[in-house]
Amino acid sequence: MNKINLIVETCLETGYLTVDAEERLRKLLQTTKYGIEDFQAFLKLQEAVIEGLVRQESRELILHNSAICNLLIS
């Protein structure tokens, strides 16, 4: 099992996609050759995020920062 699969499996097990894991996935997908298994694992992770089975730290940070901005503006 290579690095993409390992990262995806960790995210699926924990139910959380960290900013660090997201950045590592982005870098691996852009700079390495990967097979169909890795691509399918990545798609599985995307589906889990869309279905709400995996939370995405970067989205939570955006929502948190947006809420703070709204409080400051109010």
Distance bins in CASP14 RR format, pairs under 12 A and 6 or more apart:
PFRMAT RR
TARGET T0000
AUTHOR 0000-0000-0000
RMODE 2
METHOD distances of the structure
MODEL  1
1 7 0 0 0 0 0 1 0 0 0 0 0
1 8 0 0 0 0 1 0 0 0 0 0 0
1 9 1 0 0 1 0 0 0 0 0 0 0
1 10 0 0 0 0 0 1 0 0 0 0 0
1 34 0 0 0 0 0 1 0 0 0 0 0
1 35 0 0 0 0 0 1 0 0 0 0 0
1 37 0 0 0 0 1 0 0 0 0 0 0
1 38 0 0 0 0 1 0 0 0 0 0 0
1 41 0 0 0 0 1 0 0 0 0 0 0
2 8 0 0 0 0 0 1 0 0 0 0 0
2 9 0 0 0 0 0 1 0 0 0 0 0
2 25 0 0 0 0 0 1 0 0 0 0 0
2 28 0 0 0 0 1 0 0 0 0 0 0
2 29 0 0 0 0 0 1 0 0 0 0 0
2 32 0 0 0 0 1 0 0 0 0 0 0
2 33 0 0 0 0 0 1 0 0 0 0 0
2 34 1 0 0 1 0 0 0 0 0 0 0
2 35 0 0 0 0 1 0 0 0 0 0 0
2 37 0 0 0 0 1 0 0 0 0 0 0
2 38 1 0 0 1 0 0 0 0 0 0 0
2 39 0 0 0 0 0 1 0 0 0 0 0
2 41 0 0 0 0 1 0 0 0 0 0 0
2 42 0 0 0 0 0 1 0 0 0 0 0
3 9 0 0 0 0 0 1 0 0 0 0 0
3 10 0 0 0 0 0 1 0 0 0 0 0
3 21 0 0 0 0 0 1 0 0 0 0 0
3 24 1 0 0 1 0 0 0 0 0 0 0
3 25 0 0 0 0 1 0 0 0 0 0 0
3 27 0 0 0 0 1 0 0 0 0 0 0
3 28 1 0 1 0 0 0 0 0 0 0 0
3 29 0 0 0 0 0 1 0 0 0 0 0
3 31 0 0 0 0 0 1 0 0 0 0 0
3 32 1 0 0 1 0 0 0 0 0 0 0
3 33 0 0 0 0 0 1 0 0 0 0 0
3 34 0 0 0 0 1 0 0 0 0 0 0
3 35 0 0 0 0 0 1 0 0 0 0 0
3 38 0 0 0 0 1 0 0 0 0 0 0
3 41 0 0 0 0 0 1 0 0 0 0 0
3 42 0 0 0 0 0 1 0 0 0 0 0
4 10 0 0 0 0 0 1 0 0 0 0 0
4 11 0 0 0 0 0 1 0 0 0 0 0
4 21 0 0 0 0 0 1 0 0 0 0 0
4 24 0 0 0 0 1 0 0 0 0 0 0
4 25 1 0 0 1 0 0 0 0 0 0 0
4 26 0 0 0 0 0 1 0 0 0 0 0
4 27 0 0 0 0 0 1 0 0 0 0 0
4 28 1 0 1 0 0 0 0 0 0 0 0
4 29 1 0 0 1 0 0 0 0 0 0 0
4 30 0 0 0 0 0 1 0 0 0 0 0
4 31 0 0 0 0 0 1 0 0 0 0 0
4 32 0 0 0 0 1 0 0 0 0 0 0
4 33 0 0 0 0 0 1 0 0 0 0 0
4 34 1 0 1 0 0 0 0 0 0 0 0
4 35 0 0 0 0 1 0 0 0 0 0 0
4 36 0 0 0 0 0 1 0 0 0 0 0
4 37 0 0 0 0 1 0 0 0 0 0 0
4 38 1 0 1 0 0 0 0 0 0 0 0
4 39 0 0 0 0 1 0 0 0 0 0 0
4 40 0 0 0 0 0 1 0 0 0 0 0
4 41 1 0 0 1 0 0 0 0 0 0 0
4 42 1 0 0 1 0 0 0 0 0 0 0
4 43 0 0 0 0 0 1 0 0 0 0 0
4 44 0 0 0 0 0 1 0 0 0 0 0
4 45 0 0 0 0 1 0 0 0 0 0 0
5 11 0 0 0 0 0 1 0 0 0 0 0
5 12 0 0 0 0 0 1 0 0 0 0 0
5 25 0 0 0 0 0 1 0 0 0 0 0
5 28 0 0 0 0 0 1 0 0 0 0 0
5 34 0 0 0 0 1 0 0 0 0 0 0
5 35 0 0 0 0 1 0 0 0 0 0 0
5 36 0 0 0 0 0 1 0 0 0 0 0
5 37 1 0 0 1 0 0 0 0 0 0 0
5 38 1 0 1 0 0 0 0 0 0 0 0
5 39 0 0 0 0 0 1 0 0 0 0 0
5 40 0 0 0 0 1 0 0 0 0 0 0
5 41 1 0 1 0 0 0 0 0 0 0 0
5 42 0 0 0 0 1 0 0 0 0 0 0
5 44 0 0 0 0 1 0 0 0 0 0 0
5 45 0 0 0 0 0 1 0 0 0 0 0
6 12 0 0 0 0 0 1 0 0 0 0 0
6 13 0 0 0 0 0 1 0 0 0 0 0
6 21 0 0 0 0 1 0 0 0 0 0 0
6 24 0 0 0 0 1 0 0 0 0 0 0
6 25 0 0 0 0 0 1 0 0 0 0 0
6 28 0 0 0 0 0 1 0 0 0 0 0
6 37 0 0 0 0 0 1 0 0 0 0 0
6 38 0 0 0 0 0 1 0 0 0 0 0
6 41 0 0 0 0 1 0 0 0 0 0 0
6 45 0 0 0 0 0 1 0 0 0 0 0
7 13 0 0 0 0 0 1 0 0 0 0 0
7 14 0 0 0 0 0 1 0 0 0 0 0
7 16 0 0 0 0 0 1 0 0 0 0 0
7 17 0 0 0 0 1 0 0 0 0 0 0
7 18 0 0 0 0 1 0 0 0 0 0 0
7 20 0 0 0 0 1 0 0 0 0 0 0
7 21 1 0 1 0 0 0 0 0 0 0 0
7 22 0 0 0 0 1 0 0 0 0 0 0
7 23 0 0 0 0 0 1 0 0 0 0 0
7 24 1 0 1 0 0 0 0 0 0 0 0
7 25 1 0 1 0 0 0 0 0 0 0 0
7 26 0 0 0 0 0 1 0 0 0 0 0
7 27 0 0 0 0 0 1 0 0 0 0 0
7 28 1 0 0 1 0 0 0 0 0 0 0
7 29 0 0 0 0 0 1 0 0 0 0 0
7 34 0 0 0 0 0 1 0 0 0 0 0
7 38 0 0 0 0 1 0 0 0 0 0 0
7 41 0 0 0 0 1 0 0 0 0 0 0
7 42 0 0 0 0 1 0 0 0 0 0 0
7 44 0 0 0 0 0 1 0 0 0 0 0
7 45 0 0 0 0 1 0 0 0 0 0 0
7 54 0 0 0 0 0 1 0 0 0 0 0
8 14 0 0 0 0 0 1 0 0 0 0 0
8 15 0 0 0 0 0 1 0 0 0 0 0
8 17 0 0 0 0 1 0 0 0 0 0 0
8 21 0 0 0 0 1 0 0 0 0 0 0
8 22 0 0 0 0 0 1 0 0 0 0 0
8 24 0 0 0 0 0 1 0 0 0 0 0
8 25 1 0 0 1 0 0 0 0 0 0 0
8 28 0 0 0 0 0 1 0 0 0 0 0
8 29 0 0 0 0 0 1 0 0 0 0 0
8 34 0 0 0 0 0 1 0 0 0 0 0
8 37 0 0 0 0 0 1 0 0 0 0 0
8 38 0 0 0 0 1 0 0 0 0 0 0
8 39 0 0 0 0 0 1 0 0 0 0 0
8 40 0 0 0 0 1 0 0 0 0 0 0
8 41 1 0 1 0 0 0 0 0 0 0 0
8 42 1 0 0 1 0 0 0 0 0 0 0
8 43 0 0 0 0 1 0 0 0 0 0 0
8 44 1 0 0 1 0 0 0 0 0 0 0
8 45 1 0 1 0 0 0 0 0 0 0 0
8 46 0 0 0 0 1 0 0 0 0 0 0
8 47 0 0 0 0 0 1 0 0 0 0 0
8 48 0 0 0 0 1 0 0 0 0 0 0
8 49 0 0 0 0 0 1 0 0 0 0 0
8 54 0 0 0 0 1 0 0 0 0 0 0
9 15 0 0 0 0 0 1 0 0 0 0 0
9 17 0 0 0 0 0 1 0 0 0 0 0
9 21 0 0 0 0 0 1 0 0 0 0 0
9 37 0 0 0 0 0 1 0 0 0 0 0
9 38 0 0 0 0 0 1 0 0 0 0 0
9 41 1 0 0 1 0 0 0 0 0 0 0
9 42 0 0 0 0 0 1 0 0 0 0 0
9 44 0 0 0 0 1 0 0 0 0 0 0
9 45 0 0 0 0 1 0 0 0 0 0 0
9 48 0 0 0 0 0 1 0 0 0 0 0
9 54 0 0 0 0 0 1 0 0 0 0 0
10 16 0 0 0 0 1 0 0 0 0 0 0
10 17 0 0 0 0 1 0 0 0 0 0 0
10 18 0 0 0 0 1 0 0 0 0 0 0
10 20 0 0 0 0 0 1 0 0 0 0 0
10 21 1 0 0 1 0 0 0 0 0 0 0
10 24 0 0 0 0 0 1 0 0 0 0 0
10 25 0 0 0 0 0 1 0 0 0 0 0
10 41 0 0 0 0 0 1 0 0 0 0 0
10 45 0 0 0 0 0 1 0 0 0 0 0
10 54 0 0 0 0 0 1 0 0 0 0 0
11 17 1 0 1 0 0 0 0 0 0 0 0
11 18 1 0 0 1 0 0 0 0 0 0 0
11 19 0 0 0 0 0 1 0 0 0 0 0
11 20 0 0 0 0 0 1 0 0 0 0 0
11 21 1 0 1 0 0 0 0 0 0 0 0
11 22 0 0 0 0 1 0 0 0 0 0 0
11 24 0 0 0 0 0 1 0 0 0 0 0
11 25 0 0 0 0 1 0 0 0 0 0 0
11 41 0 0 0 0 1 0 0 0 0 0 0
11 42 0 0 0 0 0 1 0 0 0 0 0
11 44 0 0 0 0 1 0 0 0 0 0 0
11 45 1 0 1 0 0 0 0 0 0 0 0
11 46 0 0 0 0 0 1 0 0 0 0 0
11 47 0 0 0 0 0 1 0 0 0 0 0
11 48 1 0 0 1 0 0 0 0 0 0 0
11 49 0 0 0 0 1 0 0 0 0 0 0
11 53 0 0 0 0 1 0 0 0 0 0 0
11 54 1 0 1 0 0 0 0 0 0 0 0
11 55 0 0 0 0 1 0 0 0 0 0 0
11 56 0 0 0 0 1 0 0 0 0 0 0
11 57 0 0 0 0 0 1 0 0 0 0 0
12 21 0 0 0 0 0 1 0 0 0 0 0
12 41 0 0 0 0 1 0 0 0 0 0 0
12 42 0 0 0 0 0 1 0 0 0 0 0
12 44 1 0 0 1 0 0 0 0 0 0 0
12 45 1 0 0 1 0 0 0 0 0 0 0
12 46 0 0 0 0 0 1 0 0 0 0 0
12 47 0 0 0 0 0 1 0 0 0 0 0
12 48 1 0 0 1 0 0 0 0 0 0 0
12 49 0 0 0 0 0 1 0 0 0 0 0
12 51 0 0 0 0 0 1 0 0 0 0 0
12 52 0 0 0 0 0 1 0 0 0 0 0
12 53 1 0 0 1 0 0 0 0 0 0 0
12 54 1 0 0 1 0 0 0 0 0 0 0
12 55 0 0 0 0 0 1 0 0 0 0 0
13 21 0 0 0 0 0 1 0 0 0 0 0
13 45 0 0 0 0 0 1 0 0 0 0 0
13 48 0 0 0 0 0 1 0 0 0 0 0
13 53 0 0 0 0 0 1 0 0 0 0 0
13 54 0 0 0 0 1 0 0 0 0 0 0
14 21 0 0 0 0 1 0 0 0 0 0 0
14 45 0 0 0 0 0 1 0 0 0 0 0
14 48 0 0 0 0 0 1 0 0 0 0 0
14 53 0 0 0 0 0 1 0 0 0 0 0
14 54 0 0 0 0 1 0 0 0 0 0 0
14 55 0 0 0 0 1 0 0 0 0 0 0
14 57 0 0 0 0 0 1 0 0 0 0 0
15 21 0 0 0 0 0 1 0 0 0 0 0
15 45 0 0 0 0 1 0 0 0 0 0 0
15 48 1 0 0 1 0 0 0 0 0 0 0
15 49 0 0 0 0 1 0 0 0 0 0 0
15 51 0 0 0 0 0 1 0 0 0 0 0
15 52 0 0 0 0 1 0 0 0 0 0 0
15 53 1 0 0 1 0 0 0 0 0 0 0
15 54 1 0 1 0 0 0 0 0 0 0 0
15 55 1 0 0 1 0 0 0 0 0 0 0
15 56 0 0 0 0 1 0 0 0 0 0 0
15 57 0 0 0 0 0 1 0 0 0 0 0
16 22 0 0 0 0 0 1 0 0 0 0 0
16 45 0 0 0 0 0 1 0 0 0 0 0
16 48 0 0 0 0 0 1 0 0 0 0 0
16 49 0 0 0 0 0 1 0 0 0 0 0
16 52 0 0 0 0 0 1 0 0 0 0 0
16 53 0 0 0 0 0 1 0 0 0 0 0
16 54 1 0 0 1 0 0 0 0 0 0 0
16 55 1 0 1 0 0 0 0 0 0 0 0
16 56 0 0 0 0 1 0 0 0 0 0 0
16 57 1 0 0 1 0 0 0 0 0 0 0
16 58 0 0 0 0 0 1 0 0 0 0 0
16 59 0 0 0 0 0 1 0 0 0 0 0
16 60 0 0 0 0 1 0 0 0 0 0 0
17 23 0 0 0 0 0 1 0 0 0 0 0
17 24 0 0 0 0 0 1 0 0 0 0 0
17 25 0 0 0 0 1 0 0 0 0 0 0
17 26 0 0 0 0 0 1 0 0 0 0 0
17 42 0 0 0 0 0 1 0 0 0 0 0
17 45 1 0 0 1 0 0 0 0 0 0 0
17 46 0 0 0 0 1 0 0 0 0 0 0
17 48 0 0 0 0 1 0 0 0 0 0 0
17 49 1 0 0 1 0 0 0 0 0 0 0
17 50 0 0 0 0 0 1 0 0 0 0 0
17 52 0 0 0 0 0 1 0 0 0 0 0
17 53 0 0 0 0 0 1 0 0 0 0 0
17 54 1 0 1 0 0 0 0 0 0 0 0
17 55 1 0 0 1 0 0 0 0 0 0 0
17 56 1 0 1 0 0 0 0 0 0 0 0
17 57 1 0 0 1 0 0 0 0 0 0 0
17 58 1 0 0 1 0 0 0 0 0 0 0
17 59 0 0 0 0 1 0 0 0 0 0 0
17 60 0 0 0 0 1 0 0 0 0 0 0
17 61 0 0 0 0 0 1 0 0 0 0 0
18 24 0 0 0 0 1 0 0 0 0 0 0
18 25 0 0 0 0 0 1 0 0 0 0 0
18 54 0 0 0 0 0 1 0 0 0 0 0
18 55 0 0 0 0 1 0 0 0 0 0 0
18 56 0 0 0 0 1 0 0 0 0 0 0
18 57 1 0 1 0 0 0 0 0 0 0 0
18 58 0 0 0 0 1 0 0 0 0 0 0
18 59 0 0 0 0 0 1 0 0 0 0 0
18 60 0 0 0 0 0 1 0 0 0 0 0
18 61 0 0 0 0 0 1 0 0 0 0 0
19 25 0 0 0 0 0 1 0 0 0 0 0
19 26 0 0 0 0 0 1 0 0 0 0 0
19 55 0 0 0 0 0 1 0 0 0 0 0
19 56 0 0 0 0 1 0 0 0 0 0 0
19 57 1 0 1 0 0 0 0 0 0 0 0
19 58 1 0 1 0 0 0 0 0 0 0 0
19 59 0 0 0 0 0 1 0 0 0 0 0
19 60 0 0 0 0 1 0 0 0 0 0 0
19 61 1 0 0 1 0 0 0 0 0 0 0
19 62 0 0 0 0 0 1 0 0 0 0 0
20 26 0 0 0 0 0 1 0 0 0 0 0
20 27 0 0 0 0 0 1 0 0 0 0 0
20 57 0 0 0 0 1 0 0 0 0 0 0
20 58 0 0 0 0 0 1 0 0 0 0 0
21 27 0 0 0 0 0 1 0 0 0 0 0
21 28 0 0 0 0 0 1 0 0 0 0 0
21 42 0 0 0 0 0 1 0 0 0 0 0
21 45 0 0 0 0 1 0 0 0 0 0 0
21 49 0 0 0 0 0 1 0 0 0 0 0
21 54 0 0 0 0 0 1 0 0 0 0 0
21 55 0 0 0 0 0 1 0 0 0 0 0
21 56 0 0 0 0 1 0 0 0 0 0 0
21 57 0 0 0 0 1 0 0 0 0 0 0
21 58 0 0 0 0 0 1 0 0 0 0 0
22 28 0 0 0 0 0 1 0 0 0 0 0
22 29 0 0 0 0 0 1 0 0 0 0 0
22 42 0 0 0 0 0 1 0 0 0 0 0
22 45 0 0 0 0 1 0 0 0 0 0 0
22 46 0 0 0 0 0 1 0 0 0 0 0
22 49 0 0 0 0 1 0 0 0 0 0 0
22 54 0 0 0 0 0 1 0 0 0 0 0
22 55 0 0 0 0 0 1 0 0 0 0 0
22 56 1 0 0 1 0 0 0 0 0 0 0
22 57 1 0 0 1 0 0 0 0 0 0 0
22 58 1 0 1 0 0 0 0 0 0 0 0
22 59 0 0 0 0 1 0 0 0 0 0 0
22 60 0 0 0 0 0 1 0 0 0 0 0
22 61 0 0 0 0 0 1 0 0 0 0 0
23 29 0 0 0 0 0 1 0 0 0 0 0
23 30 0 0 0 0 0 1 0 0 0 0 0
23 57 0 0 0 0 0 1 0 0 0 0 0
23 58 0 0 0 0 1 0 0 0 0 0 0
24 30 0 0 0 0 0 1 0 0 0 0 0
24 31 0 0 0 0 0 1 0 0 0 0 0
24 32 0 0 0 0 0 1 0 0 0 0 0
24 42 0 0 0 0 0 1 0 0 0 0 0
25 31 0 0 0 0 0 1 0 0 0 0 0
25 32 0 0 0 0 0 1 0 0 0 0 0
25 34 0 0 0 0 0 1 0 0 0 0 0
25 38 0 0 0 0 1 0 0 0 0 0 0
25 39 0 0 0 0 0 1 0 0 0 0 0
25 41 0 0 0 0 1 0 0 0 0 0 0
25 42 1 0 0 1 0 0 0 0 0 0 0
25 43 0 0 0 0 0 1 0 0 0 0 0
25 45 1 0 0 1 0 0 0 0 0 0 0
25 46 0 0 0 0 0 1 0 0 0 0 0
25 49 0 0 0 0 0 1 0 0 0 0 0
25 56 0 0 0 0 0 1 0 0 0 0 0
25 58 0 0 0 0 0 1 0 0 0 0 0
26 32 0 0 0 0 0 1 0 0 0 0 0
26 42 0 0 0 0 0 1 0 0 0 0 0
26 58 0 0 0 0 0 1 0 0 0 0 0
27 34 0 0 0 0 0 1 0 0 0 0 0
28 34 1 0 0 1 0 0 0 0 0 0 0
28 35 0 0 0 0 0 1 0 0 0 0 0
28 38 0 0 0 0 1 0 0 0 0 0 0
28 39 0 0 0 0 0 1 0 0 0 0 0
28 41 0 0 0 0 0 1 0 0 0 0 0
28 42 0 0 0 0 1 0 0 0 0 0 0
29 35 0 0 0 0 0 1 0 0 0 0 0
29 38 0 0 0 0 1 0 0 0 0 0 0
29 39 0 0 0 0 1 0 0 0 0 0 0
29 41 0 0 0 0 0 1 0 0 0 0 0
29 42 1 0 0 1 0 0 0 0 0 0 0
29 43 0 0 0 0 0 1 0 0 0 0 0
29 45 0 0 0 0 0 1 0 0 0 0 0
29 46 0 0 0 0 0 1 0 0 0 0 0
32 38 0 0 0 0 1 0 0 0 0 0 0
32 39 0 0 0 0 0 1 0 0 0 0 0
33 39 0 0 0 0 0 1 0 0 0 0 0
34 40 0 0 0 0 0 1 0 0 0 0 0
34 41 0 0 0 0 1 0 0 0 0 0 0
34 42 0 0 0 0 1 0 0 0 0 0 0
35 41 0 0 0 0 1 0 0 0 0 0 0
35 42 0 0 0 0 0 1 0 0 0 0 0
36 42 0 0 0 0 0 1 0 0 0 0 0
36 43 0 0 0 0 0 1 0 0 0 0 0
37 43 0 0 0 0 0 1 0 0 0 0 0
37 44 0 0 0 0 0 1 0 0 0 0 0
38 44 0 0 0 0 0 1 0 0 0 0 0
38 45 0 0 0 0 0 1 0 0 0 0 0
39 45 0 0 0 0 0 1 0 0 0 0 0
39 46 0 0 0 0 0 1 0 0 0 0 0
40 46 0 0 0 0 0 1 0 0 0 0 0
40 47 0 0 0 0 0 1 0 0 0 0 0
41 47 0 0 0 0 0 1 0 0 0 0 0
41 48 0 0 0 0 0 1 0 0 0 0 0
42 48 0 0 0 0 0 1 0 0 0 0 0
42 49 0 0 0 0 0 1 0 0 0 0 0
43 49 0 0 0 0 0 1 0 0 0 0 0
43 50 0 0 0 0 0 1 0 0 0 0 0
44 50 0 0 0 0 0 1 0 0 0 0 0
44 51 0 0 0 0 0 1 0 0 0 0 0
44 53 0 0 0 0 0 1 0 0 0 0 0
44 54 0 0 0 0 1 0 0 0 0 0 0
45 51 0 0 0 0 0 1 0 0 0 0 0
45 52 0 0 0 0 0 1 0 0 0 0 0
45 53 0 0 0 0 1 0 0 0 0 0 0
45 54 1 0 0 1 0 0 0 0 0 0 0
45 55 0 0 0 0 0 1 0 0 0 0 0
45 56 0 0 0 0 1 0 0 0 0 0 0
46 52 0 0 0 0 0 1 0 0 0 0 0
46 53 0 0 0 0 0 1 0 0 0 0 0
46 54 0 0 0 0 1 0 0 0 0 0 0
46 56 0 0 0 0 0 1 0 0 0 0 0
47 53 0 0 0 0 1 0 0 0 0 0 0
47 54 0 0 0 0 1 0 0 0 0 0 0
48 54 1 0 1 0 0 0 0 0 0 0 0
48 55 0 0 0 0 1 0 0 0 0 0 0
48 56 0 0 0 0 1 0 0 0 0 0 0
49 55 1 0 0 1 0 0 0 0 0 0 0
49 56 1 0 1 0 0 0 0 0 0 0 0
49 57 0 0 0 0 0 1 0 0 0 0 0
49 58 0 0 0 0 0 1 0 0 0 0 0
49 59 0 0 0 0 1 0 0 0 0 0 0
49 60 0 0 0 0 0 1 0 0 0 0 0
50 56 0 0 0 0 1 0 0 0 0 0 0
50 59 0 0 0 0 0 1 0 0 0 0 0
52 59 0 0 0 0 0 1 0 0 0 0 0
54 60 0 0 0 0 0 1 0 0 0 0 0
55 61 0 0 0 0 0 1 0 0 0 0 0
55 63 0 0 0 0 0 1 0 0 0 0 0
56 62 0 0 0 0 1 0 0 0 0 0 0
56 63 0 0 0 0 0 1 0 0 0 0 0
57 63 0 0 0 0 0 1 0 0 0 0 0
57 64 0 0 0 0 0 1 0 0 0 0 0
58 64 0 0 0 0 0 1 0 0 0 0 0
58 65 0 0 0 0 0 1 0 0 0 0 0
59 65 0 0 0 0 0 1 0 0 0 0 0
59 66 0 0 0 0 0 1 0 0 0 0 0
60 66 0 0 0 0 0 1 0 0 0 0 0
60 67 0 0 0 0 0 1 0 0 0 0 0
61 67 0 0 0 0 0 1 0 0 0 0 0
61 68 0 0 0 0 0 1 0 0 0 0 0
62 68 0 0 0 0 0 1 0 0 0 0 0
62 69 0 0 0 0 0 1 0 0 0 0 0
63 69 0 0 0 0 0 1 0 0 0 0 0
63 70 0 0 0 0 0 1 0 0 0 0 0
64 70 0 0 0 0 0 1 0 0 0 0 0
64 71 0 0 0 0 0 1 0 0 0 0 0
65 71 0 0 0 0 0 1 0 0 0 0 0
65 72 0 0 0 0 0 1 0 0 0 0 0
66 72 0 0 0 0 0 1 0 0 0 0 0
66 73 0 0 0 0 0 1 0 0 0 0 0
67 73 0 0 0 0 0 1 0 0 0 0 0
67 74 0 0 0 0 0 1 0 0 0 0 0
68 74 0 0 0 0 0 1 0 0 0 0 0
END
